[in-house]
């Protein structure tokens, strides 16, 4: 049994506030209980030592979600990441990048609020919650680059094509601070106004930094696997492919296959 919280209660006796009892909350076998305890100096050893013991339901509590309220997105590591012995280093690197972006914000870069903590460890990163990725919005079938370019692409509209200017501005902003190195439709979100927002900064590296030695993860068909150094060209080549992919241009081939 673990005592997780104590709250002293007082009541008025003969016109004076005097100690009445301690409301104690304990965890036992993963279940939360509350009860009263009369001593201010020590704690109960068992559930039966307390008075008015009650089991406290903790699942499915709180009001139902209201669509008009603001929500955050908590990014947590994939289960595959836990196999990697460098998980802590990878998360720390992403936190440092996000803290830099928080102090150097841009309207087309995801808004970062801070980290979530569990047992004194970073367990998640908190961002604004956006509507959907660009990939989900225009290519829900997840066709390959060439197949999508040849498809009717009925979900692509003119506003989306012009929104790419914001992503290019975001890339150049990142280049002034470091690099992104993973430009692709799955790393672009749409907000409720249709604005394009760049996300996912675990692949950000500084100019000249090795990508292989830092175990940088990049998206297949959206990077040149022969390039092992963080360069501005990496992002700009991916952006050119993104333009072809979204605009439907058949004047040129994809740079990255």
N, C-alpha and C positions, 0 to 999 in steps of 0.2 A: 504493500500500500504506500502510495506517494502523496504527501500533502502538497498540493499545487497552489493553494491560496488560503489566506486567513483574513477575516474581516471582523473586527471587534464591534459589538453592538452595545448601545447604552440606552437606558431608560430613566425617566425622571422619577425620583423617589424623594418625597418630602421636599419638593421644590428644587432638588439638585440632580444633575445628570450623573448617574453611577453606572459602572460596568455591569452588564447583564450576562453576556455570553460571547463566545467566539464562533462565528459561522465559518466552518471549515469545509473546503472542497478537496476531495482526494480522488486519485485514480487507482483503481484496482482491476487488474486483468483487462485494461483498456477501457473500462467503464468509469464515468464520472459520477461521484456521489457528493451530496452535501449533508451537513448535519450540525448540530449544536454541541459545543464543548465549553465546559464551565471554567477551565483554567486558562489564564493568560500566559503562564510560564512554560508549560510543556504541551505536547501534542498527543493525540490518541494513538494507540498502537494497532488497534483493529477497528473495523467498522462498528462492531458491537459496543465499543467503548463510548460511542457518541449517542446523543439523543436526536429524535426526529430525523432519522436517516432517510434520505430520498435519493433515488436514482435520477440523474439529470440527463434527459435526452439531448444529444448534440447533433445528430444527423438531421438533415433537411430542416434546419432552423433558419430564421430570418424571413423577411418578406419575399414574395415572388418578384422576379425581375420585371421592371417596368422599362419598356422600350425607349422611353423618353429620358431615362437616366443615363449618365455617363459610365462607361465600363473601361477597364484596362485589359490589356493582353499581357499575360505572364509567359515569357519564353523560358522553357525548361529544356535541359539536355535530352536528346533522344536516348532511349535505352541502350542503343549501340555505343553511345559515347561513354557509358560507364565501364565498358570493357577496356577502354583506352586508359593507360596509366597516367596520361597527361591531361586528364579531364580538368583538374583544378587549374592548371596553367592555361588551358584554352579558355576557360570561363574568365579567369583574371584578365587575360588579354582583351577579351570582348568588353568586359566592364570598363577597362581603361579607355578603350575606343569610344564607348558610349558616353563616358564622363566627359571626354573631350568634345564630343558632338553636343552634349547638353550645354556646355559653355560656349559653343560656337554653332548655334542653331541655324537651320535653313528650312524654309517652308516646304521643300520637297524631300526632306529627310525625316524619318520617323521620330516622333517625340518620345524621348526617354525620361522616365520619372525616377528611376533608381532601382536598387536590387531588392529582392525578397530574401529574408533570412530564415533559416531553419537550423536550430542547434548551433548558432554562431557561425554558420557557413552560408555562402551565397547559394541559394537553391533556385533562383529565377530572376529574370530581368523584366521590368515592368515598362510597357509602352502603351501609347494610345492604341485602342482597338479600331482597326479599319474594316471596311466592308468586305473586300475580297482581293485576291491577287489578280494581276492582269491576266495571268495564265488561266485562272478559273473563269474570269469574265468573258474572254473571247475564244478560248480553246478548251472548253470543258471536257472534250474527248481526249485531251492531251496528245494530239497528233504530233509527230516529229516536225522539225523545222521545215523541211522541204514539203512534206505532206500538207502541213497547215497552209503554206504559201500557195499551194495548188488547189486548196479547198475554197468553197464559196465565201468563207470568212464573214458570215452574215452578222455576227455580233460586234464587229469592228465598226465604229462610227468616226466621223470627221473630228469630233472633239477629242477623241483618244489620240488621233494622229498628231494634233497640235500640242497635246499634253506632253509629248516626248521632249519638248524644249525644257520643261521643268526638270526632267530627269538628267538631261545634259548639264543643266546648271548645278544640280545636286552633285553630279560626278566631279565637276570642276571645283566645287566647294570642298569635296572630300580630298581632291588632289592637293589642295592648299594645306591640308592637315595630315594626310597619309594616303592610303589607297583602299579601294573597295574590293576589287579583284573578283567579283562574282556578279556581274551584271547579266540578268536574265529575267524573263517574264514572271517567274515565280518569286522573285525578290523585289517586285514592284507591287504596291498595294494601291487600291482606289479608295479614297475617302468618300463620304456621303455626297460631296459635290462633284465627284468624278476626277478630282486632282490626283495625279500620280505621286506616290510616296515611295522613296527608296528605303528598303529594310535590310536586315540580316548583315551584321557587321563582324561576324566571327572570322571572316576571311580578309579583313582589312590588314594591310601590312604597309610599312614605310617604304619609300622609294629606295630601290637597291637591295631590299631585304630578300633573303632566300625564301622561296615558297615551299620547297621540298623540306628544308631543315626545320621549318616551323609548322610542318604538317598542315599546310593550307588546303582546305577542301574547296573545290570549285565544281561547277556544274558541267556535266558531260555535254559536248557539242556547243558550249558557250565559252570555251577557252582553248588556247593553244597548249596542249600538253608538253610541247617541246620547250616552252618558256618556263624557266625556273626562277626568274627574278621578278620582283614587283616593279612594274613599269606603268606609266600612265597609258601607254599604248594598249595594254591588256584591256583596260576598261573601254577605251575609245573604239577598239576593234569590235568588242562585244556590243557596244552601242550602235555601231553601223549595222551589224547583223539584226539588232532589235528594230532598227528603222525599216530594213527590208522586210522583216517578219511581220511587222504591224501595218506598214503602208502598202504592202502587196507589190512592191517594186520588182519587176523582172528584168530590170536593166543591168543588174549586176549579180554575181553569185555571192553566196555567203562566204565570208572570210574564214569562219570557224566551222569545221565539220565534225 
